[in-house]
Amino acid sequence: MGCYRVRNIKHAHQLLDHKKLEKTAFYIRLLNFESDEWHIAHATNLEEENKLIEAGFEFIRYSEKDQVAKYWKRK
């Protein structure tokens, strides 16, 4: 399980492995920004996913390439 501090949309775009920046921007527009810093985390198994959900992380997507589930939450 990894956790990263995100400071801008391009950094989030790279960590989330979206093909288009517009996709990342779409998800970010849905959120109410109180802070522009985010934690990005990934889980490789169900136990890690449960820990992230209990810690307040929200599921973003599953990366077939890396075989990890990606989550985020506001710092």
Phi and psi in radians as a Rosetta constraint file:
Dihedral C 1 N 2 CA 2 C 2 CIRCULARHARMONIC -2.135 0.35
Dihedral N 2 CA 2 C 2 N 3 CIRCULARHARMONIC 2.671 0.35
Dihedral C 2 N 3 CA 3 C 3 CIRCULARHARMONIC -2.392 0.35
Dihedral N 3 CA 3 C 3 N 4 CIRCULARHARMONIC 2.303 0.35
Dihedral C 3 N 4 CA 4 C 4 CIRCULARHARMONIC -2.253 0.35
Dihedral N 4 CA 4 C 4 N 5 CIRCULARHARMONIC 2.551 0.35
Dihedral C 4 N 5 CA 5 C 5 CIRCULARHARMONIC -1.585 0.35
Dihedral N 5 CA 5 C 5 N 6 CIRCULARHARMONIC 2.192 0.35
Dihedral C 5 N 6 CA 6 C 6 CIRCULARHARMONIC -1.908 0.35
Dihedral N 6 CA 6 C 6 N 7 CIRCULARHARMONIC 2.287 0.35
Dihedral C 6 N 7 CA 7 C 7 CIRCULARHARMONIC -1.959 0.35
Dihedral N 7 CA 7 C 7 N 8 CIRCULARHARMONIC -0.279 0.35
Dihedral C 7 N 8 CA 8 C 8 CIRCULARHARMONIC -2.699 0.35
Dihedral N 8 CA 8 C 8 N 9 CIRCULARHARMONIC 2.959 0.35
Dihedral C 8 N 9 CA 9 C 9 CIRCULARHARMONIC -1.126 0.35
Dihedral N 9 CA 9 C 9 N 10 CIRCULARHARMONIC -0.632 0.35
Dihedral C 9 N 10 CA 10 C 10 CIRCULARHARMONIC -1.159 0.35
Dihedral N 10 CA 10 C 10 N 11 CIRCULARHARMONIC -0.669 0.35
Dihedral C 10 N 11 CA 11 C 11 CIRCULARHARMONIC -1.130 0.35
Dihedral N 11 CA 11 C 11 N 12 CIRCULARHARMONIC -0.770 0.35
Dihedral C 11 N 12 CA 12 C 12 CIRCULARHARMONIC -1.067 0.35
Dihedral N 12 CA 12 C 12 N 13 CIRCULARHARMONIC -0.733 0.35
Dihedral C 12 N 13 CA 13 C 13 CIRCULARHARMONIC -1.007 0.35
Dihedral N 13 CA 13 C 13 N 14 CIRCULARHARMONIC -0.761 0.35
Dihedral C 13 N 14 CA 14 C 14 CIRCULARHARMONIC -1.187 0.35
Dihedral N 14 CA 14 C 14 N 15 CIRCULARHARMONIC -0.786 0.35
Dihedral C 14 N 15 CA 15 C 15 CIRCULARHARMONIC -1.167 0.35
Dihedral N 15 CA 15 C 15 N 16 CIRCULARHARMONIC -0.623 0.35
Dihedral C 15 N 16 CA 16 C 16 CIRCULARHARMONIC -1.413 0.35
Dihedral N 16 CA 16 C 16 N 17 CIRCULARHARMONIC -0.209 0.35
Dihedral C 16 N 17 CA 17 C 17 CIRCULARHARMONIC 1.078 0.35
Dihedral N 17 CA 17 C 17 N 18 CIRCULARHARMONIC 0.611 0.35
Dihedral C 17 N 18 CA 18 C 18 CIRCULARHARMONIC -1.298 0.35
Dihedral N 18 CA 18 C 18 N 19 CIRCULARHARMONIC 2.543 0.35
Dihedral C 18 N 19 CA 19 C 19 CIRCULARHARMONIC -1.298 0.35
Dihedral N 19 CA 19 C 19 N 20 CIRCULARHARMONIC -0.564 0.35
Dihedral C 19 N 20 CA 20 C 20 CIRCULARHARMONIC -2.158 0.35
Dihedral N 20 CA 20 C 20 N 21 CIRCULARHARMONIC 2.408 0.35
Dihedral C 20 N 21 CA 21 C 21 CIRCULARHARMONIC -1.071 0.35
Dihedral N 21 CA 21 C 21 N 22 CIRCULARHARMONIC -0.530 0.35
Dihedral C 21 N 22 CA 22 C 22 CIRCULARHARMONIC -1.060 0.35
Dihedral N 22 CA 22 C 22 N 23 CIRCULARHARMONIC -0.588 0.35
Dihedral C 22 N 23 CA 23 C 23 CIRCULARHARMONIC -1.156 0.35
Dihedral N 23 CA 23 C 23 N 24 CIRCULARHARMONIC -0.768 0.35
Dihedral C 23 N 24 CA 24 C 24 CIRCULARHARMONIC -1.096 0.35
Dihedral N 24 CA 24 C 24 N 25 CIRCULARHARMONIC -0.768 0.35
Dihedral C 24 N 25 CA 25 C 25 CIRCULARHARMONIC -1.081 0.35
Dihedral N 25 CA 25 C 25 N 26 CIRCULARHARMONIC -0.651 0.35
Dihedral C 25 N 26 CA 26 C 26 CIRCULARHARMONIC -1.034 0.35
Dihedral N 26 CA 26 C 26 N 27 CIRCULARHARMONIC -0.845 0.35
Dihedral C 26 N 27 CA 27 C 27 CIRCULARHARMONIC -1.162 0.35
Dihedral N 27 CA 27 C 27 N 28 CIRCULARHARMONIC -0.651 0.35
Dihedral C 27 N 28 CA 28 C 28 CIRCULARHARMONIC -1.176 0.35
Dihedral N 28 CA 28 C 28 N 29 CIRCULARHARMONIC -0.626 0.35
Dihedral C 28 N 29 CA 29 C 29 CIRCULARHARMONIC -1.124 0.35
Dihedral N 29 CA 29 C 29 N 30 CIRCULARHARMONIC -0.447 0.35
Dihedral C 29 N 30 CA 30 C 30 CIRCULARHARMONIC -1.272 0.35
Dihedral N 30 CA 30 C 30 N 31 CIRCULARHARMONIC -0.267 0.35
Dihedral C 30 N 31 CA 31 C 31 CIRCULARHARMONIC -1.707 0.35
Dihedral N 31 CA 31 C 31 N 32 CIRCULARHARMONIC 2.667 0.35
Dihedral C 31 N 32 CA 32 C 32 CIRCULARHARMONIC -1.634 0.35
Dihedral N 32 CA 32 C 32 N 33 CIRCULARHARMONIC 1.873 0.35
Dihedral C 32 N 33 CA 33 C 33 CIRCULARHARMONIC -1.382 0.35
Dihedral N 33 CA 33 C 33 N 34 CIRCULARHARMONIC 2.025 0.35
Dihedral C 33 N 34 CA 34 C 34 CIRCULARHARMONIC -1.741 0.35
Dihedral N 34 CA 34 C 34 N 35 CIRCULARHARMONIC -0.425 0.35
Dihedral C 34 N 35 CA 35 C 35 CIRCULARHARMONIC -2.512 0.35
Dihedral N 35 CA 35 C 35 N 36 CIRCULARHARMONIC 2.653 0.35
Dihedral C 35 N 36 CA 36 C 36 CIRCULARHARMONIC -1.734 0.35
Dihedral N 36 CA 36 C 36 N 37 CIRCULARHARMONIC 0.257 0.35
Dihedral C 36 N 37 CA 37 C 37 CIRCULARHARMONIC -1.926 0.35
Dihedral N 37 CA 37 C 37 N 38 CIRCULARHARMONIC 2.319 0.35
Dihedral C 37 N 38 CA 38 C 38 CIRCULARHARMONIC -2.273 0.35
Dihedral N 38 CA 38 C 38 N 39 CIRCULARHARMONIC 2.655 0.35
Dihedral C 38 N 39 CA 39 C 39 CIRCULARHARMONIC -1.772 0.35
Dihedral N 39 CA 39 C 39 N 40 CIRCULARHARMONIC 2.259 0.35
Dihedral C 39 N 40 CA 40 C 40 CIRCULARHARMONIC -1.940 0.35
Dihedral N 40 CA 40 C 40 N 41 CIRCULARHARMONIC 2.312 0.35
Dihedral C 40 N 41 CA 41 C 41 CIRCULARHARMONIC -2.337 0.35
Dihedral N 41 CA 41 C 41 N 42 CIRCULARHARMONIC 2.746 0.35
Dihedral C 41 N 42 CA 42 C 42 CIRCULARHARMONIC -2.324 0.35
Dihedral N 42 CA 42 C 42 N 43 CIRCULARHARMONIC 2.661 0.35
Dihedral C 42 N 43 CA 43 C 43 CIRCULARHARMONIC -2.284 0.35
Dihedral N 43 CA 43 C 43 N 44 CIRCULARHARMONIC 2.454 0.35
Dihedral C 43 N 44 CA 44 C 44 CIRCULARHARMONIC -1.866 0.35
Dihedral N 44 CA 44 C 44 N 45 CIRCULARHARMONIC -0.080 0.35
Dihedral C 44 N 45 CA 45 C 45 CIRCULARHARMONIC -2.639 0.35
Dihedral N 45 CA 45 C 45 N 46 CIRCULARHARMONIC 2.984 0.35
Dihedral C 45 N 46 CA 46 C 46 CIRCULARHARMONIC -1.096 0.35
Dihedral N 46 CA 46 C 46 N 47 CIRCULARHARMONIC -0.666 0.35
Dihedral C 46 N 47 CA 47 C 47 CIRCULARHARMONIC -1.078 0.35
Dihedral N 47 CA 47 C 47 N 48 CIRCULARHARMONIC -0.772 0.35
Dihedral C 47 N 48 CA 48 C 48 CIRCULARHARMONIC -1.122 0.35
Dihedral N 48 CA 48 C 48 N 49 CIRCULARHARMONIC -0.695 0.35
Dihedral C 48 N 49 CA 49 C 49 CIRCULARHARMONIC -1.091 0.35
Dihedral N 49 CA 49 C 49 N 50 CIRCULARHARMONIC -0.766 0.35
Dihedral C 49 N 50 CA 50 C 50 CIRCULARHARMONIC -1.052 0.35
Dihedral N 50 CA 50 C 50 N 51 CIRCULARHARMONIC -0.712 0.35
Dihedral C 50 N 51 CA 51 C 51 CIRCULARHARMONIC -1.101 0.35
Dihedral N 51 CA 51 C 51 N 52 CIRCULARHARMONIC -0.728 0.35
Dihedral C 51 N 52 CA 52 C 52 CIRCULARHARMONIC -1.135 0.35
Dihedral N 52 CA 52 C 52 N 53 CIRCULARHARMONIC -0.760 0.35
Dihedral C 52 N 53 CA 53 C 53 CIRCULARHARMONIC -1.107 0.35
Dihedral N 53 CA 53 C 53 N 54 CIRCULARHARMONIC -0.737 0.35
Dihedral C 53 N 54 CA 54 C 54 CIRCULARHARMONIC -1.116 0.35
Dihedral N 54 CA 54 C 54 N 55 CIRCULARHARMONIC -0.499 0.35
Dihedral C 54 N 55 CA 55 C 55 CIRCULARHARMONIC -1.486 0.35
Dihedral N 55 CA 55 C 55 N 56 CIRCULARHARMONIC 0.038 0.35
Dihedral C 55 N 56 CA 56 C 56 CIRCULARHARMONIC 1.656 0.35
Dihedral N 56 CA 56 C 56 N 57 CIRCULARHARMONIC 0.174 0.35
Dihedral C 56 N 57 CA 57 C 57 CIRCULARHARMONIC -1.352 0.35
Dihedral N 57 CA 57 C 57 N 58 CIRCULARHARMONIC 2.642 0.35
Dihedral C 57 N 58 CA 58 C 58 CIRCULARHARMONIC -1.970 0.35
Dihedral N 58 CA 58 C 58 N 59 CIRCULARHARMONIC 2.420 0.35
Dihedral C 58 N 59 CA 59 C 59 CIRCULARHARMONIC -1.167 0.35
Dihedral N 59 CA 59 C 59 N 60 CIRCULARHARMONIC 2.396 0.35
Dihedral C 59 N 60 CA 60 C 60 CIRCULARHARMONIC -1.904 0.35
Dihedral N 60 CA 60 C 60 N 61 CIRCULARHARMONIC -1.018 0.35
Dihedral C 60 N 61 CA 61 C 61 CIRCULARHARMONIC -2.913 0.35
Dihedral N 61 CA 61 C 61 N 62 CIRCULARHARMONIC 2.907 0.35
Dihedral C 61 N 62 CA 62 C 62 CIRCULARHARMONIC -1.874 0.35
Dihedral N 62 CA 62 C 62 N 63 CIRCULARHARMONIC 2.243 0.35
Dihedral C 62 N 63 CA 63 C 63 CIRCULARHARMONIC -1.652 0.35
Dihedral N 63 CA 63 C 63 N 64 CIRCULARHARMONIC 1.895 0.35
Dihedral C 63 N 64 CA 64 C 64 CIRCULARHARMONIC -1.084 0.35
Dihedral N 64 CA 64 C 64 N 65 CIRCULARHARMONIC -0.692 0.35
Dihedral C 64 N 65 CA 65 C 65 CIRCULARHARMONIC -1.051 0.35
Dihedral N 65 CA 65 C 65 N 66 CIRCULARHARMONIC -0.841 0.35
Dihedral C 65 N 66 CA 66 C 66 CIRCULARHARMONIC -1.629 0.35
Dihedral N 66 CA 66 C 66 N 67 CIRCULARHARMONIC -0.182 0.35
Dihedral C 66 N 67 CA 67 C 67 CIRCULARHARMONIC 0.955 0.35
Dihedral N 67 CA 67 C 67 N 68 CIRCULARHARMONIC 0.856 0.35
Dihedral C 67 N 68 CA 68 C 68 CIRCULARHARMONIC -2.385 0.35
Dihedral N 68 CA 68 C 68 N 69 CIRCULARHARMONIC 2.627 0.35
Dihedral C 68 N 69 CA 69 C 69 CIRCULARHARMONIC -1.601 0.35
Dihedral N 69 CA 69 C 69 N 70 CIRCULARHARMONIC 2.340 0.35
Dihedral C 69 N 70 CA 70 C 70 CIRCULARHARMONIC -1.874 0.35
Dihedral N 70 CA 70 C 70 N 71 CIRCULARHARMONIC 2.398 0.35
Dihedral C 70 N 71 CA 71 C 71 CIRCULARHARMONIC -2.311 0.35
Dihedral N 71 CA 71 C 71 N 72 CIRCULARHARMONIC 2.813 0.35
Dihedral C 71 N 72 CA 72 C 72 CIRCULARHARMONIC -2.606 0.35
Dihedral N 72 CA 72 C 72 N 73 CIRCULARHARMONIC 2.801 0.35
Dihedral C 72 N 73 CA 73 C 73 CIRCULARHARMONIC -2.741 0.35
Dihedral N 73 CA 73 C 73 N 74 CIRCULARHARMONIC 2.686 0.35
Dihedral C 73 N 74 CA 74 C 74 CIRCULARHARMONIC -1.183 0.35
Dihedral N 74 CA 74 C 74 N 75 CIRCULARHARMONIC 2.481 0.35
